[in-house]
Amino acid sequence: MMRVATVDTQDGVSVGGQTISAIRYADDKAMVANSQQGLQRLMNNINEVTKEFGMKVNVKKTKVVCISRSQGTKTNIFLTDNELRR
């Protein structure tokens, strides 16, 4: 499912010349992007693909973390009209 959601995306971060958009460990997933718009696109893709598989993202368990060199950077990511918590 994650592969389907991220297969054609250019959003992510570059590591060793490869674009990484998802990090998975056991049943946890972390989506990574170098911009708020990129992360929003990734989350939109994941939301659509999970619906196609008859599932949904649990908004209450989904969090957003912004790592930036600029202080006070705020990231607002939405999933089906719900803003994800930071």
PDB file of N, CA, C and O in Angstrom:
ATOM      1  N   MET A   1       0.814  -1.179   0.000  1.00  0.00           N
ATOM      2  CA  MET A   1       0.000   0.000   0.000  1.00  0.00           C
ATOM      3  C   MET A   1       0.868   1.258   0.000  1.00  0.00           C
ATOM      4  O   MET A   1       0.601   2.182  -0.768  1.00  0.00           O
ATOM      5  N   MET A   2       1.899   1.315   0.843  1.00  0.00           N
ATOM      6  CA  MET A   2       2.777   2.476   0.887  1.00  0.00           C
ATOM      7  C   MET A   2       3.519   2.643  -0.438  1.00  0.00           C
ATOM      8  O   MET A   2       3.737   3.763  -0.899  1.00  0.00           O
ATOM      9  N   ARG A   3       3.894   1.550  -1.029  1.00  0.00           N
ATOM     10  CA  ARG A   3       4.601   1.614  -2.314  1.00  0.00           C
ATOM     11  C   ARG A   3       3.702   2.222  -3.385  1.00  0.00           C
ATOM     12  O   ARG A   3       4.156   3.023  -4.201  1.00  0.00           O
ATOM     13  N   VAL A   4       2.438   1.844  -3.378  1.00  0.00           N
ATOM     14  CA  VAL A   4       1.489   2.389  -4.351  1.00  0.00           C
ATOM     15  C   VAL A   4       1.324   3.892  -4.132  1.00  0.00           C
ATOM     16  O   VAL A   4       1.249   4.647  -5.101  1.00  0.00           O
ATOM     17  N   ALA A   5       1.268   4.337  -2.879  1.00  0.00           N
ATOM     18  CA  ALA A   5       1.050   5.752  -2.558  1.00  0.00           C
ATOM     19  C   ALA A   5       2.253   6.624  -2.898  1.00  0.00           C
ATOM     20  O   ALA A   5       2.096   7.824  -3.123  1.00  0.00           O
ATOM     21  N   THR A   6       3.448   6.046  -2.938  1.00  0.00           N
ATOM     22  CA  THR A   6       4.650   6.856  -3.129  1.00  0.00           C
ATOM     23  C   THR A   6       5.411   6.554  -4.419  1.00  0.00           C
ATOM     24  O   THR A   6       6.471   7.136  -4.647  1.00  0.00           O
ATOM     25  N   VAL A   7       4.908   5.676  -5.254  1.00  0.00           N
ATOM     26  CA  VAL A   7       5.665   5.203  -6.417  1.00  0.00           C
ATOM     27  C   VAL A   7       5.989   6.310  -7.430  1.00  0.00           C
ATOM     28  O   VAL A   7       7.097   6.328  -7.967  1.00  0.00           O
ATOM     29  N   ASP A   8       5.079   7.212  -7.699  1.00  0.00           N
ATOM     30  CA  ASP A   8       5.313   8.224  -8.735  1.00  0.00           C
ATOM     31  C   ASP A   8       5.583   9.612  -8.176  1.00  0.00           C
ATOM     32  O   ASP A   8       5.447  10.602  -8.895  1.00  0.00           O
ATOM     33  N   THR A   9       5.957   9.700  -6.929  1.00  0.00           N
ATOM     34  CA  THR A   9       6.148  11.010  -6.324  1.00  0.00           C
ATOM     35  C   THR A   9       7.601  11.454  -6.384  1.00  0.00           C
ATOM     36  O   THR A   9       8.522  10.642  -6.299  1.00  0.00           O
ATOM     37  N   GLN A  10       7.781  12.741  -6.530  1.00  0.00           N
ATOM     38  CA  GLN A  10       9.104  13.337  -6.449  1.00  0.00           C
ATOM     39  C   GLN A  10       9.302  13.989  -5.082  1.00  0.00           C
ATOM     40  O   GLN A  10      10.378  14.508  -4.782  1.00  0.00           O
ATOM     41  N   ASP A  11       8.253  13.958  -4.255  1.00  0.00           N
ATOM     42  CA  ASP A  11       8.328  14.554  -2.926  1.00  0.00           C
ATOM     43  C   ASP A  11       9.106  13.634  -2.003  1.00  0.00           C
ATOM     44  O   ASP A  11       8.983  12.411  -2.080  1.00  0.00           O
ATOM     45  N   GLY A  12       9.895  14.219  -1.143  1.00  0.00           N
ATOM     46  CA  GLY A  12      10.709  13.468  -0.208  1.00  0.00           C
ATOM     47  C   GLY A  12      11.990  14.235   0.063  1.00  0.00           C
ATOM     48  O   GLY A  12      12.089  15.428  -0.227  1.00  0.00           O
ATOM     49  N   VAL A  13      12.957  13.545   0.616  1.00  0.00           N
ATOM     50  CA  VAL A  13      14.264  14.143   0.866  1.00  0.00           C
ATOM     51  C   VAL A  13      15.311  13.320   0.128  1.00  0.00           C
ATOM     52  O   VAL A  13      15.163  12.110  -0.041  1.00  0.00           O
ATOM     53  N   SER A  14      16.357  13.985  -0.304  1.00  0.00           N
ATOM     54  CA  SER A  14      17.415  13.305  -1.044  1.00  0.00           C
ATOM     55  C   SER A  14      18.454  12.767  -0.066  1.00  0.00           C
ATOM     56  O   SER A  14      19.002  13.505   0.752  1.00  0.00           O
ATOM     57  N   VAL A  15      18.711  11.463  -0.169  1.00  0.00           N
ATOM     58  CA  VAL A  15      19.727  10.800   0.650  1.00  0.00           C
ATOM     59  C   VAL A  15      20.591   9.975  -0.291  1.00  0.00           C
ATOM     60  O   VAL A  15      20.131   8.986  -0.862  1.00  0.00           O
ATOM     61  N   GLY A  16      21.836  10.383  -0.447  1.00  0.00           N
ATOM     62  CA  GLY A  16      22.746   9.650  -1.319  1.00  0.00           C
ATOM     63  C   GLY A  16      22.271   9.572  -2.759  1.00  0.00           C
ATOM     64  O   GLY A  16      22.523   8.586  -3.452  1.00  0.00           O
ATOM     65  N   GLY A  17      21.580  10.618  -3.209  1.00  0.00           N
ATOM     66  CA  GLY A  17      21.095  10.631  -4.580  1.00  0.00           C
ATOM     67  C   GLY A  17      19.758   9.951  -4.780  1.00  0.00           C
ATOM     68  O   GLY A  17      19.218   9.982  -5.885  1.00  0.00           O
ATOM     69  N   GLN A  18      19.210   9.339  -3.750  1.00  0.00           N
ATOM     70  CA  GLN A  18      17.903   8.676  -3.816  1.00  0.00           C
ATOM     71  C   GLN A  18      16.865   9.540  -3.120  1.00  0.00           C
ATOM     72  O   GLN A  18      17.170  10.151  -2.096  1.00  0.00           O
ATOM     73  N   THR A  19      15.651   9.608  -3.645  1.00  0.00           N
ATOM     74  CA  THR A  19      14.571  10.335  -2.988  1.00  0.00           C
ATOM     75  C   THR A  19      13.844   9.393  -2.037  1.00  0.00           C
ATOM     76  O   THR A  19      13.305   8.364  -2.446  1.00  0.00           O
ATOM     77  N   ILE A  20      13.840   9.763  -0.769  1.00  0.00           N
ATOM     78  CA  ILE A  20      13.174   8.975   0.269  1.00  0.00           C
ATOM     79  C   ILE A  20      11.922   9.729   0.692  1.00  0.00           C
ATOM     80  O   ILE A  20      11.999  10.899   1.065  1.00  0.00           O
ATOM     81  N   SER A  21      10.767   9.068   0.636  1.00  0.00           N
ATOM     82  CA  SER A  21       9.525   9.714   1.047  1.00  0.00           C
ATOM     83  C   SER A  21       8.845   8.981   2.196  1.00  0.00           C
ATOM     84  O   SER A  21       7.932   9.517   2.823  1.00  0.00           O
ATOM     85  N   ALA A  22       9.288   7.762   2.471  1.00  0.00           N
ATOM     86  CA  ALA A  22       8.663   6.989   3.558  1.00  0.00           C
ATOM     87  C   ALA A  22       9.729   6.179   4.280  1.00  0.00           C
ATOM     88  O   ALA A  22      10.623   5.591   3.672  1.00  0.00           O
ATOM     89  N   ILE A  23       9.600   6.173   5.594  1.00  0.00           N
ATOM     90  CA  ILE A  23      10.459   5.350   6.446  1.00  0.00           C
ATOM     91  C   ILE A  23       9.523   4.436   7.227  1.00  0.00           C
ATOM     92  O   ILE A  23       8.578   4.900   7.865  1.00  0.00           O
ATOM     93  N   ARG A  24       9.790   3.143   7.173  1.00  0.00           N
ATOM     94  CA  ARG A  24       8.896   2.188   7.838  1.00  0.00           C
ATOM     95  C   ARG A  24       9.666   1.359   8.848  1.00  0.00           C
ATOM     96  O   ARG A  24      10.795   0.935   8.601  1.00  0.00           O
ATOM     97  N   TYR A  25       9.034   1.137   9.990  1.00  0.00           N
ATOM     98  CA  TYR A  25       9.597   0.263  11.023  1.00  0.00           C
ATOM     99  C   TYR A  25       8.437  -0.452  11.685  1.00  0.00           C
ATOM    100  O   TYR A  25       7.566   0.182  12.280  1.00  0.00           O
ATOM    101  N   ALA A  26       8.425  -1.781  11.579  1.00  0.00           N
ATOM    102  CA  ALA A  26       7.326  -2.604  12.114  1.00  0.00           C
ATOM    103  C   ALA A  26       6.010  -2.074  11.540  1.00  0.00           C
ATOM    104  O   ALA A  26       5.845  -2.036  10.321  1.00  0.00           O
ATOM    105  N   ASP A  27       5.079  -1.670  12.391  1.00  0.00           N
ATOM    106  CA  ASP A  27       3.798  -1.173  11.878  1.00  0.00           C
ATOM    107  C   ASP A  27       3.712   0.350  11.885  1.00  0.00           C
ATOM    108  O   ASP A  27       2.625   0.907  11.730  1.00  0.00           O
ATOM    109  N   ASP A  28       4.845   1.030  12.063  1.00  0.00           N
ATOM    110  CA  ASP A  28       4.880   2.488  12.041  1.00  0.00           C
ATOM    111  C   ASP A  28       5.421   2.980  10.702  1.00  0.00           C
ATOM    112  O   ASP A  28       6.269   2.345  10.076  1.00  0.00           O
ATOM    113  N   LYS A  29       4.902   4.129  10.288  1.00  0.00           N
ATOM    114  CA  LYS A  29       5.366   4.759   9.054  1.00  0.00           C
ATOM    115  C   LYS A  29       5.646   6.220   9.320  1.00  0.00           C
ATOM    116  O   LYS A  29       4.916   6.874  10.065  1.00  0.00           O
ATOM    117  N   ALA A  30       6.699   6.732   8.713  1.00  0.00           N
ATOM    118  CA  ALA A  30       7.020   8.156   8.793  1.00  0.00           C
ATOM    119  C   ALA A  30       7.155   8.659   7.370  1.00  0.00           C
ATOM    120  O   ALA A  30       7.935   8.125   6.581  1.00  0.00           O
ATOM    121  N   MET A  31       6.393   9.684   7.049  1.00  0.00           N
ATOM    122  CA  MET A  31       6.468  10.299   5.731  1.00  0.00           C
ATOM    123  C   MET A  31       7.397  11.497   5.856  1.00  0.00           C
ATOM    124  O   MET A  31       7.295  12.260   6.816  1.00  0.00           O
ATOM    125  N   VAL A  32       8.299  11.671   4.900  1.00  0.00           N
ATOM    126  CA  VAL A  32       9.256  12.776   4.948  1.00  0.00           C
ATOM    127  C   VAL A  32       9.220  13.543   3.631  1.00  0.00           C
ATOM    128  O   VAL A  32       9.097  12.965   2.551  1.00  0.00           O
ATOM    129  N   ALA A  33       9.332  14.867   3.758  1.00  0.00           N
ATOM    130  CA  ALA A  33       9.354  15.735   2.581  1.00  0.00           C
ATOM    131  C   ALA A  33      10.167  16.966   2.920  1.00  0.00           C
ATOM    132  O   ALA A  33      10.370  17.283   4.092  1.00  0.00           O
ATOM    133  N   ASN A  34      10.632  17.658   1.895  1.00  0.00           N
ATOM    134  CA  ASN A  34      11.438  18.850   2.143  1.00  0.00           C
ATOM    135  C   ASN A  34      10.619  20.134   2.103  1.00  0.00           C
ATOM    136  O   ASN A  34      11.178  21.231   2.126  1.00  0.00           O
ATOM    137  N   SER A  35       9.283  19.999   2.042  1.00  0.00           N
ATOM    138  CA  SER A  35       8.421  21.179   2.083  1.00  0.00           C
ATOM    139  C   SER A  35       7.055  20.790   2.634  1.00  0.00           C
ATOM    140  O   SER A  35       6.671  19.620   2.631  1.00  0.00           O
ATOM    141  N   GLN A  36       6.342  21.790   3.101  1.00  0.00           N
ATOM    142  CA  GLN A  36       4.992  21.550   3.601  1.00  0.00           C
ATOM    143  C   GLN A  36       4.090  21.059   2.471  1.00  0.00           C
ATOM    144  O   GLN A  36       3.272  20.161   2.667  1.00  0.00           O
ATOM    145  N   GLN A  37       4.244  21.648   1.297  1.00  0.00           N
ATOM    146  CA  GLN A  37       3.420  21.249   0.156  1.00  0.00           C
ATOM    147  C   GLN A  37       3.702  19.802  -0.240  1.00  0.00           C
ATOM    148  O   GLN A  37       2.784  19.052  -0.573  1.00  0.00           O
ATOM    149  N   GLY A  38       4.970  19.417  -0.203  1.00  0.00           N
ATOM    150  CA  GLY A  38       5.333  18.040  -0.525  1.00  0.00           C
ATOM    151  C   GLY A  38       4.746  17.049   0.458  1.00  0.00           C
ATOM    152  O   GLY A  38       4.246  15.997   0.062  1.00  0.00           O
ATOM    153  N   LEU A  39       4.805  17.379   1.737  1.00  0.00           N
ATOM    154  CA  LEU A  39       4.233  16.489   2.753  1.00  0.00           C
ATOM    155  C   LEU A  39       2.718  16.414   2.606  1.00  0.00           C
ATOM    156  O   LEU A  39       2.132  15.344   2.775  1.00  0.00           O
ATOM    157  N   GLN A  40       2.080  17.538   2.293  1.00  0.00           N
ATOM    158  CA  GLN A  40       0.630  17.515   2.092  1.00  0.00           C
ATOM    159  C   GLN A  40       0.261  16.617   0.921  1.00  0.00           C
ATOM    160  O   GLN A  40      -0.699  15.851   1.008  1.00  0.00           O
ATOM    161  N   ARG A  41       1.019  16.700  -0.186  1.00  0.00           N
ATOM    162  CA  ARG A  41       0.763  15.823  -1.334  1.00  0.00           C
ATOM    163  C   ARG A  41       0.927  14.357  -0.963  1.00  0.00           C
ATOM    164  O   ARG A  41       0.111  13.522  -1.354  1.00  0.00           O
ATOM    165  N   LEU A  42       1.983  14.037  -0.206  1.00  0.00           N
ATOM    166  CA  LEU A  42       2.190  12.654   0.232  1.00  0.00           C
ATOM    167  C   LEU A  42       1.020  12.166   1.088  1.00  0.00           C
ATOM    168  O   LEU A  42       0.526  11.054   0.901  1.00  0.00           O
ATOM    169  N   MET A  43       0.589  12.996   2.017  1.00  0.00           N
ATOM    170  CA  MET A  43      -0.521  12.595   2.891  1.00  0.00           C
ATOM    171  C   MET A  43      -1.817  12.437   2.093  1.00  0.00           C
ATOM    172  O   MET A  43      -2.610  11.538   2.372  1.00  0.00           O
ATOM    173  N   ASN A  44      -2.035  13.303   1.107  1.00  0.00           N
ATOM    174  CA  ASN A  44      -3.211  13.157   0.245  1.00  0.00           C
ATOM    175  C   ASN A  44      -3.167  11.838  -0.519  1.00  0.00           C
ATOM    176  O   ASN A  44      -4.174  11.138  -0.621  1.00  0.00           O
ATOM    177  N   ASN A  45      -1.988  11.500  -1.057  1.00  0.00           N
ATOM    178  CA  ASN A  45      -1.830  10.226  -1.774  1.00  0.00           C
ATOM    179  C   ASN A  45      -2.096   9.046  -0.850  1.00  0.00           C
ATOM    180  O   ASN A  45      -2.807   8.113  -1.224  1.00  0.00           O
ATOM    181  N   ILE A  46      -1.534   9.080   0.342  1.00  0.00           N
ATOM    182  CA  ILE A  46      -1.730   7.980   1.287  1.00  0.00           C
ATOM    183  C   ILE A  46      -3.205   7.848   1.647  1.00  0.00           C
ATOM    184  O   ILE A  46      -3.737   6.740   1.720  1.00  0.00           O
ATOM    185  N   ASN A  47      -3.858   8.974   1.869  1.00  0.00           N
ATOM    186  CA  ASN A  47      -5.270   8.943   2.214  1.00  0.00           C
ATOM    187  C   ASN A  47      -6.101   8.301   1.102  1.00  0.00           C
ATOM    188  O   ASN A  47      -6.984   7.488   1.379  1.00  0.00           O
ATOM    189  N   GLU A  48      -5.825   8.658  -0.145  1.00  0.00           N
ATOM    190  CA  GLU A  48      -6.563   8.089  -1.278  1.00  0.00           C
ATOM    191  C   GLU A  48      -6.294   6.590  -1.429  1.00  0.00           C
ATOM    192  O   GLU A  48      -7.221   5.811  -1.648  1.00  0.00           O
ATOM    193  N   VAL A  49      -5.036   6.191  -1.314  1.00  0.00           N
ATOM    194  CA  VAL A  49      -4.693   4.772  -1.478  1.00  0.00           C
ATOM    195  C   VAL A  49      -5.285   3.928  -0.350  1.00  0.00           C
ATOM    196  O   VAL A  49      -5.763   2.820  -0.596  1.00  0.00           O
ATOM    197  N   THR A  50      -5.260   4.433   0.871  1.00  0.00           N
ATOM    198  CA  THR A  50      -5.851   3.656   1.974  1.00  0.00           C
ATOM    199  C   THR A  50      -7.344   3.466   1.750  1.00  0.00           C
ATOM    200  O   THR A  50      -7.881   2.405   2.067  1.00  0.00           O
ATOM    201  N   LYS A  51      -8.023   4.469   1.211  1.00  0.00           N
ATOM    202  CA  LYS A  51      -9.452   4.332   0.891  1.00  0.00           C
ATOM    203  C   LYS A  51      -9.669   3.249  -0.158  1.00  0.00           C
ATOM    204  O   LYS A  51     -10.612   2.464  -0.059  1.00  0.00           O
ATOM    205  N   GLU A  52      -8.789   3.206  -1.172  1.00  0.00           N
ATOM    206  CA  GLU A  52      -8.897   2.190  -2.214  1.00  0.00           C
ATOM    207  C   GLU A  52      -8.759   0.783  -1.646  1.00  0.00           C
ATOM    208  O   GLU A  52      -9.342  -0.161  -2.180  1.00  0.00           O
ATOM    209  N   PHE A  53      -7.983   0.634  -0.553  1.00  0.00           N
ATOM    210  CA  PHE A  53      -7.800  -0.653   0.096  1.00  0.00           C
ATOM    211  C   PHE A  53      -8.837  -0.894   1.192  1.00  0.00           C
ATOM    212  O   PHE A  53      -8.737  -1.875   1.929  1.00  0.00           O
ATOM    213  N   GLY A  54      -9.834  -0.007   1.308  1.00  0.00           N
ATOM    214  CA  GLY A  54     -10.888  -0.171   2.301  1.00  0.00           C
ATOM    215  C   GLY A  54     -10.439   0.168   3.712  1.00  0.00           C
ATOM    216  O   GLY A  54     -10.999  -0.345   4.682  1.00  0.00           O
ATOM    217  N   MET A  55      -9.438   1.024   3.835  1.00  0.00           N
ATOM    218  CA  MET A  55      -8.912   1.391   5.149  1.00  0.00           C
ATOM    219  C   MET A  55      -8.966   2.908   5.290  1.00  0.00           C
ATOM    220  O   MET A  55      -9.336   3.610   4.348  1.00  0.00           O
ATOM    221  N   LYS A  56      -8.594   3.417   6.474  1.00  0.00           N
ATOM    222  CA  LYS A  56      -8.492   4.857   6.658  1.00  0.00           C
ATOM    223  C   LYS A  56      -7.382   5.166   7.645  1.00  0.00           C
ATOM    224  O   LYS A  56      -7.054   4.352   8.508  1.00  0.00           O
ATOM    225  N   VAL A  57      -6.812   6.347   7.509  1.00  0.00           N
ATOM    226  CA  VAL A  57      -5.753   6.818   8.410  1.00  0.00           C
ATOM    227  C   VAL A  57      -6.418   7.301   9.688  1.00  0.00           C
ATOM    228  O   VAL A  57      -7.383   8.064   9.639  1.00  0.00           O
ATOM    229  N   ASN A  58      -5.911   6.864  10.824  1.00  0.00           N
ATOM    230  CA  ASN A  58      -6.439   7.299  12.113  1.00  0.00           C
ATOM    231  C   ASN A  58      -5.870   8.681  12.426  1.00  0.00           C
ATOM    232  O   ASN A  58      -4.705   8.806  12.805  1.00  0.00           O
ATOM    233  N   VAL A  59      -6.685   9.707  12.267  1.00  0.00           N
ATOM    234  CA  VAL A  59      -6.253  11.089  12.448  1.00  0.00           C
ATOM    235  C   VAL A  59      -5.821  11.339  13.893  1.00  0.00           C
ATOM    236  O   VAL A  59      -4.924  12.144  14.140  1.00  0.00           O
ATOM    237  N   LYS A  60      -6.448  10.662  14.839  1.00  0.00           N
ATOM    238  CA  LYS A  60      -6.108  10.864  16.253  1.00  0.00           C
ATOM    239  C   LYS A  60      -4.708  10.358  16.598  1.00  0.00           C
ATOM    240  O   LYS A  60      -4.084  10.848  17.539  1.00  0.00           O
ATOM    241  N   LYS A  61      -4.215   9.378  15.840  1.00  0.00           N
ATOM    242  CA  LYS A  61      -2.889   8.820  16.110  1.00  0.00           C
ATOM    243  C   LYS A  61      -1.803   9.389  15.201  1.00  0.00           C
ATOM    244  O   LYS A  61      -0.625   9.076  15.377  1.00  0.00           O
ATOM    245  N   THR A  62      -2.180  10.214  14.240  1.00  0.00           N
ATOM    246  CA  THR A  62      -1.237  10.740  13.257  1.00  0.00           C
ATOM    247  C   THR A  62      -0.743  12.115  13.696  1.00  0.00           C
ATOM    248  O   THR A  62      -1.537  13.002  14.011  1.00  0.00           O
ATOM    249  N   LYS A  63       0.564  12.276  13.712  1.00  0.00           N
ATOM    250  CA  LYS A  63       1.173  13.532  14.177  1.00  0.00           C
ATOM    251  C   LYS A  63       2.117  14.083  13.114  1.00  0.00           C
ATOM    252  O   LYS A  63       2.596  13.352  12.247  1.00  0.00           O
ATOM    253  N   VAL A  64       2.373  15.385  13.197  1.00  0.00           N
ATOM    254  CA  VAL A  64       3.286  16.062  12.285  1.00  0.00           C
ATOM    255  C   VAL A  64       4.457  16.607  13.092  1.00  0.00           C
ATOM    256  O   VAL A  64       4.264  17.239  14.131  1.00  0.00           O
ATOM    257  N   VAL A  65       5.667  16.361  12.609  1.00  0.00           N
ATOM    258  CA  VAL A  65       6.866  16.918  13.222  1.00  0.00           C
ATOM    259  C   VAL A  65       7.591  17.710  12.142  1.00  0.00           C
ATOM    260  O   VAL A  65       7.831  17.209  11.044  1.00  0.00           O
ATOM    261  N   CYS A  66       7.933  18.944  12.465  1.00  0.00           N
ATOM    262  CA  CYS A  66       8.666  19.795  11.531  1.00  0.00           C
ATOM    263  C   CYS A  66      10.072  20.002  12.070  1.00  0.00           C
ATOM    264  O   CYS A  66      10.261  20.498  13.181  1.00  0.00           O
ATOM    265  N   ILE A  67      11.049  19.615  11.271  1.00  0.00           N
ATOM    266  CA  ILE A  67      12.450  19.830  11.622  1.00  0.00           C
ATOM    267  C   ILE A  67      12.993  20.842  10.626  1.00  0.00           C
ATOM    268  O   ILE A  67      13.047  20.588   9.423  1.00  0.00           O
ATOM    269  N   SER A  68      13.397  21.999  11.155  1.00  0.00           N
ATOM    270  CA  SER A  68      13.810  23.085  10.283  1.00  0.00           C
ATOM    271  C   SER A  68      14.948  23.864  10.927  1.00  0.00           C
ATOM    272  O   SER A  68      15.067  23.913  12.152  1.00  0.00           O
ATOM    273  N   ARG A  69      15.777  24.468  10.098  1.00  0.00           N
ATOM    274  CA  ARG A  69      16.836  25.337  10.610  1.00  0.00           C
ATOM    275  C   ARG A  69      16.275  26.689  11.035  1.00  0.00           C
ATOM    276  O   ARG A  69      16.914  27.411  11.800  1.00  0.00           O
ATOM    277  N   SER A  70      15.094  27.034  10.550  1.00  0.00           N
ATOM    278  CA  SER A  70      14.445  28.300  10.895  1.00  0.00           C
ATOM    279  C   SER A  70      13.602  28.118  12.152  1.00  0.00           C
ATOM    280  O   SER A  70      12.791  27.196  12.233  1.00  0.00           O
ATOM    281  N   GLN A  71      13.793  28.990  13.122  1.00  0.00           N
ATOM    282  CA  GLN A  71      12.997  28.910  14.341  1.00  0.00           C
ATOM    283  C   GLN A  71      11.581  29.381  14.058  1.00  0.00           C
ATOM    284  O   GLN A  71      11.355  30.269  13.236  1.00  0.00           O
ATOM    285  N   GLY A  72      10.632  28.765  14.757  1.00  0.00           N
ATOM    286  CA  GLY A  72       9.244  29.173  14.637  1.00  0.00           C
ATOM    287  C   GLY A  72       8.542  28.690  13.385  1.00  0.00           C
ATOM    288  O   GLY A  72       7.448  29.163  13.076  1.00  0.00           O
ATOM    289  N   THR A  73       9.139  27.763  12.658  1.00  0.00           N
ATOM    290  CA  THR A  73       8.503  27.236  11.460  1.00  0.00           C
ATOM    291  C   THR A  73       7.277  26.425  11.859  1.00  0.00           C
ATOM    292  O   THR A  73       7.368  25.524  12.693  1.00  0.00           O
ATOM    293  N   LYS A  74       6.141  26.740  11.268  1.00  0.00           N
ATOM    294  CA  LYS A  74       4.908  26.017  11.557  1.00  0.00           C
ATOM    295  C   LYS A  74       4.480  25.268  10.315  1.00  0.00           C
ATOM    296  O   LYS A  74       4.544  25.791   9.203  1.00  0.00           O
ATOM    297  N   THR A  75       4.046  24.052  10.514  1.00  0.00           N
ATOM    298  CA  THR A  75       3.585  23.218   9.422  1.00  0.00           C
ATOM    299  C   THR A  75       2.148  22.816   9.688  1.00  0.00           C
ATOM    300  O   THR A  75       1.845  22.240  10.733  1.00  0.00           O
ATOM    301  N   ASN A  76       1.268  23.112   8.757  1.00  0.00           N
ATOM    302  CA  ASN A  76      -0.140  22.751   8.878  1.00  0.00           C
ATOM    303  C   ASN A  76      -0.467  21.727   7.803  1.00  0.00           C
ATOM    304  O   ASN A  76      -0.521  22.050   6.617  1.00  0.00           O
ATOM    305  N   ILE A  77      -0.683  20.490   8.231  1.00  0.00           N
ATOM    306  CA  ILE A  77      -1.011  19.403   7.314  1.00  0.00           C
ATOM    307  C   ILE A  77      -2.422  18.932   7.645  1.00  0.00           C
ATOM    308  O   ILE A  77      -2.774  18.748   8.810  1.00  0.00           O
ATOM    309  N   PHE A  78      -3.221  18.741   6.600  1.00  0.00           N
ATOM    310  CA  PHE A  78      -4.612  18.342   6.781  1.00  0.00           C
ATOM    311  C   PHE A  78      -4.856  16.971   6.160  1.00  0.00           C
ATOM    312  O   PHE A  78      -4.221  16.589   5.176  1.00  0.00           O
ATOM    313  N   LEU A  79      -5.783  16.252   6.756  1.00  0.00           N
ATOM    314  CA  LEU A  79      -6.211  14.960   6.238  1.00  0.00           C
ATOM    315  C   LEU A  79      -7.730  14.944   6.323  1.00  0.00           C
ATOM    316  O   LEU A  79      -8.296  14.943   7.417  1.00  0.00           O
ATOM    317  N   THR A  80      -8.382  14.932   5.179  1.00  0.00           N
ATOM    318  CA  THR A  80      -9.847  15.015   5.083  1.00  0.00           C
ATOM    319  C   THR A  80     -10.420  16.085   6.010  1.00  0.00           C
ATOM    320  O   THR A  80     -11.237  15.799   6.886  1.00  0.00           O
ATOM    321  N   ASP A  81      -9.981  17.305   5.801  1.00  0.00           N
ATOM    322  CA  ASP A  81     -10.471  18.490   6.530  1.00  0.00           C
ATOM    323  C   ASP A  81     -10.104  18.524   8.004  1.00  0.00           C
ATOM    324  O   ASP A  81     -10.571  19.410   8.720  1.00  0.00           O
ATOM    325  N   ASN A  82      -9.302  17.610   8.477  1.00  0.00           N
ATOM    326  CA  ASN A  82      -8.830  17.620   9.878  1.00  0.00           C
ATOM    327  C   ASN A  82      -7.368  17.994   9.896  1.00  0.00           C
ATOM    328  O   ASN A  82      -6.561  17.370   9.208  1.00  0.00           O
ATOM    329  N   GLU A  83      -7.008  19.013  10.679  1.00  0.00           N
ATOM    330  CA  GLU A  83      -5.611  19.381  10.808  1.00  0.00           C
ATOM    331  C   GLU A  83      -4.923  18.369  11.715  1.00  0.00           C
ATOM    332  O   GLU A  83      -5.413  18.064  12.803  1.00  0.00           O
ATOM    333  N   LEU A  84      -3.791  17.854  11.263  1.00  0.00           N
ATOM    334  CA  LEU A  84      -3.049  16.880  12.060  1.00  0.00           C
ATOM    335  C   LEU A  84      -2.313  17.603  13.181  1.00  0.00           C
ATOM    336  O   LEU A  84      -1.802  18.707  12.993  1.00  0.00           O
ATOM    337  N   ARG A  85      -2.266  16.969  14.342  1.00  0.00           N
ATOM    338  CA  ARG A  85      -1.606  17.569  15.512  1.00  0.00           C
ATOM    339  C   ARG A  85      -0.105  17.583  15.329  1.00  0.00           C
ATOM    340  O   ARG A  85       0.471  16.724  14.661  1.00  0.00           O
ATOM    341  N   ARG A  86       0.529  18.602  15.950  1.00  0.00           N
ATOM    342  CA  ARG A  86       1.979  18.711  15.942  1.00  0.00           C
ATOM    343  C   ARG A  86       2.514  18.189  17.244  1.00  0.00           C
ATOM    344  O   ARG A  86       3.726  18.186  17.457  1.00  0.00           O
TER     345      ARG A  86
END
